[in-house]
Amino acid sequence: MIPVSNILRKRSTKMWGSRVEEVTPGSGALEIDAALNAPEMNPEGGIDDMASSAKFKWVKGELIGQGSFGRVYHAMNLTTGELIAVKQIELPKAGSNRGDSRQISVIDAVKSESNMLRDLDHPHIVQYLGFEETMDVFSLFMEYVPGRSIGSFLRNVGKFEDEVVRSFSHQIIGGLAYLHKSDILHRDLKGNSILVDRSGICKISDFSISKHNEHVYKNDEGIMMRGSVFWAAPEMLYNNNQGYSAKVDIWSVGCVVLEMQSGLRPWAQDDMFAVMYKVGQLRQTPPIPDNVIMDPLADDFRKKCFAIDPAERPTAAELLTHPWLQVPPGWVFTGLKDNSVPPAISVGTTEATTGAPLVLMGASPQPDTTIPISDIRGGDIPHPSRMSVHEMFKYLIDIGCSDLTQSIDPSGYSKNSIATGGFADIFKGKLKDGTPVAIKVWRSRALDEELGKAGKRAMREIYNWSQLDHENIQKLLGVIVFNERLGMVSKWMERGNLQEYLQKNPYVDGYLLCIQIAQGVEYIHNKDMIHGDLKATNILVSPDHKLKVTDFDYSIMAESTIFSQTTRLGGGTLRWMAPELALDSEGDHQRNKQTDIYALGMTFLETISRAVPYYPQCKTDGSVFTALSQKRFPQRDPSFFGSDQRGDRMWALLMRCWNHDPAARPIAAEVTALLQTLVRETEPRNAA
């Protein structure tokens, strides 16, 4: 194997400004041969500088990736014989709905991204080659990298050898220096955004949130927090409106290096909110994992990347000269060796593992507090993390969920998801009787493969949801297998969620809406269940204007004997999250009815003021953390909470819900009763 630095680069042909035509496999081999043997290009130009009048033909191959709004395929440029990748996004038809407008936004963002990157040409940057837009689909052509991401390699083989880390780091920083010289901030560097081919060549990819700035190392005060928390620099998480510069990419490089050295993501022992607090507020740097030994040069490199003051971090070009990046003379890349060591206990289960290396992607590594498993059919059930989609579906039917497979109209699905969240996608469909439905589909692997934590979470949500029946709770109609994924079916709510409803109906009485929300939460708590993520976007509005609490991703049912549950369940949404959860860096607290009450109070605030909690006083999550750590409450807006009896009594109730002592918060039944009395005894501000 020759050294990586000496490998001859084969540059992909760019197609910007050219005519592009898709050839379908059914058009016959003769046409494909003709395309290969008689390319329509400028005979004076080379493969990289074809005239704008050139015509390229291409053929689509197998699916290699799929997201909420598009699919990525293998493809071949028949005019040049090159393998490429093509990302396709279906274009909305006339009469677009809410989902289609989001589709258009995605397409506009991809076009903007491709225009920013079209002229880049560097061996360690994935090339954008061109695009084609037809009546039905937008196609973005990119360089095909035969390999996988650094993150994927780490999950399969464990940490990298020192020489590999140095070689990969040198390449990544070389590509980053080129980006910065081209006035582009990446803003989301991490192992998953760096591809490695079979020869050990690294290429920076995923420019979906990259930004052009003529002065990349000068703070841009108008720039907002973007990127992935575990790889984010302090000034990105909290900067007091000072903005940040391309120096955030240098911090992220340090995180990627630590990732390669350890086989773990940065801050492997912490969840997202703990990291935001430690980095954004305490200005801490990622700890060195126990399995990493730093020599003096490596430690100096680490300290330079993790300088708290961005001005003290080197530029990418300066970092490229660091002596630690030099590999030993004569070293060549010969592949990645398996350095993984199976842990004794896997995260989130009580089972011993013999599989992949430990890569913590979420909550703290604590064994489960296991609730005894009792199969109502007799005997034990498999643990959900070892059940296939088919097995999970069958079990849910056996315990009482309705099988809607024969009731769904197979031609009534939306082509793309209408909405998407952290764990699932929402599609619109209809039953055979014409009833419109929402299909919530958990992201997972293909049918009959093990699903891991996603399966456990999906099973818990479906089971818990199936036990609920109340006028202020969205009813689960049943389950299906949708596109080889587990799907939950409920009635489609055309009025959307409460946040959307409030925007369209500014004069609706928020106090009456709060009573409905409280009634739903009271019912949930009376069932010995908690919701875990209360907020306006998780409340739907029916055609007759009734509120329906939904989205039970983080729900816990105390009496459930079906699933084991972790002691600490990460997740939730920061602005609605109780301080004992948000500021819990040790993982000692878990969601409970008291944390639900805190979120309920924040949802009341959102419902009456028509704004998310802490806005506009806290415009970033970092400033929300500061407010929580300083025990500051949202500011009272007299426009919505006046100094009259109604405003005073409601604000007093909110302060009780937000009490920093969880035991002092009221129970849901008391909240409902207080609200009903308040509305009965006081007049709305706009009443005659």
Secondary structure as UniProt FT lines:
FT   HELIX           4..6
FT   TURN            16..17
FT   STRAND          19..22
FT   HELIX           25..27
FT   HELIX           29..37
FT   TURN            43..44
FT   TURN            47..48
FT   TURN            52..53
FT   STRAND          55..66
FT   STRAND          71..77
FT   TURN            78..81
FT   STRAND          82..90
FT   HELIX           98..117
FT   TURN            118..119
FT   TURN            123..124
FT   STRAND          128..133
FT   STRAND          137..143
FT   STRAND          147..149
FT   HELIX           150..157
FT   HELIX           162..181
FT   TURN            182..183
FT   STRAND          184..185
FT   HELIX           191..193
FT   STRAND          194..197
FT   TURN            198..199
FT   STRAND          202..204
FT   TURN            208..209
FT   STRAND          211..212
FT   TURN            216..217
FT   TURN            221..222
FT   HELIX           229..231
FT   HELIX           234..237
FT   TURN            240..241
FT   HELIX           247..262
FT   TURN            266..269
FT   HELIX           272..275
FT   HELIX           276..281
FT   TURN            290..291
FT   HELIX           296..305
FT   HELIX           310..312
FT   HELIX           316..319
FT   TURN            320..321
FT   HELIX           323..325
FT   TURN            329..330
FT   TURN            347..348
FT   TURN            376..377
FT   HELIX           384..386
FT   HELIX           389..398
FT   TURN            399..400
FT   TURN            405..407
FT   TURN            410..411
FT   STRAND          419..420
FT   STRAND          424..431
FT   TURN            432..433
FT   STRAND          436..442
FT   TURN            447..448
FT   HELIX           452..466
FT   TURN            471..472
FT   STRAND          476..482
FT   TURN            483..484
FT   STRAND          485..491
FT   TURN            494..495
FT   HELIX           498..504
FT   TURN            506..507
FT   HELIX           510..526
FT   TURN            527..528
FT   STRAND          529..530
FT   HELIX           536..538
FT   STRAND          539..541
FT   TURN            543..544
FT   STRAND          547..549
FT   TURN            553..554
FT   STRAND          556..557
FT   TURN            558..559
FT   HELIX           574..576
FT   HELIX           579..582
FT   HELIX           593..609
FT   TURN            613..617
FT   HELIX           621..629
FT   TURN            630..631
FT   TURN            638..640
FT   HELIX           645..657
FT   HELIX           662..664
FT   HELIX           668..681
FT   TURN            685..686
//
